[in-house]
Amino acid sequence: MASSRDDFIIAIRSAFLKKSTKQKFSLLTLVLISVLIILLSSLDFKIIRYLKIGISEVVYRSSFVVSIPENLIKKSVKDIVDYSTFYKIYKKEKNELNQLRSNNISSEITQFENKELKELINNYVSSADKILAKIIVDHDSPFLKSIIINKGSKDNIKIGTNIYDQSYLVGRVIEVNYKTSRVLLLSDLNSNVPVTIAPQNIQAIITGAGDEYGQIKYIKKGFTNDFSEQSIVYTSGTGAIFKSGIPIGRLKISEDEKSKNYIVEFYSDFSQLKYVFAEVVTETEIVSVDEKNSQEKDNLKNPMSAKLKILEDEIQIIEETNSKFKDENENLKSEVNRLNNEILNFENQIQSQKKTISQFDLDKKELGFLRLNLEYGHKCRKTFLNIKGFAVGTSEYKKCVLNKGRINE
């Protein structure tokens, strides 16, 4: 290591010794000039102060001009990020607005159904009670999906009675005996249930697949484009087979090479059912007002007056429910108006961002002119030596600079 270091030092010395007298004089001149500048800087002469100020001004202006592109790039990146953020927020608010509009439509449908039910109440009132039933036989086969429950005609079970697992629909009665009944499950191949797919409010029919899921069928073309795996399937009440609004399951989308398949995963696991609820519906006729008055005159001896009182209470409850729906609709309308205002604000912000971007384009053009001015301004500027030049700031001067100093073009 010592020998290699000595060789390096010897090589440097030989390099200096080989220099000519002129090179040595130049090196000595540079050293003397450096020492002279250091000495002059320590003295407080007026010319030295002006020289320092001039050098500082040149350095400051140079650094400012050099930093202009960097600052413009940073500002542009920030503006682009802000624009993308505003656009994402705008898309999110727009989706929420569409969701609220869908909920508003669902509320209007519910009000219409309530109106129809209220018209039916003028003739009779139907009341439903759920009774607990035990599954005594479970026919688990690839083709037959049905169960036998320990309730029959003795318990007012009829053909078409709806069967529930808690609040979820599992099937309906297709055969009634005195103490037992057969229930056809939704997964049976012969099961067909009219349904509504929310929040899109699309009508369809679910058919059993012989397995623990159902298939969506009989939908017009074009409606399936709105489906998503967040959609929920309810009974629609069409055909008066099932009541409307009973939850069944969640929509799932499966794709293959040829097409998309839409299936429904039931909320209930039919293979684990032990107890179910049978909905027993009873209809009670409403007596007229004259009959009601006559019965009141008989000192309320007829027990029908108590039933009428119950029916009146039910009608009052329905009216109160309708008023609640109206209030909710008003709230939804105000929310829609608020979201529309927010959308307008976002559109204004987008316009402001577009103006900022256009201003950035103008700044880029101005920066290009400044660069060309630094390089070709002396060729276009009118001076004592350059008579053909133009005054600084005129359109001819700017055109000459953009033409890179070519005056005659």
Order of alpha helices (4+ residues) and beta strands (2+ residues): alpha-alpha-alpha-beta-beta-beta-beta-beta-beta-beta-beta-beta-beta-beta-beta-alpha-alpha-alpha
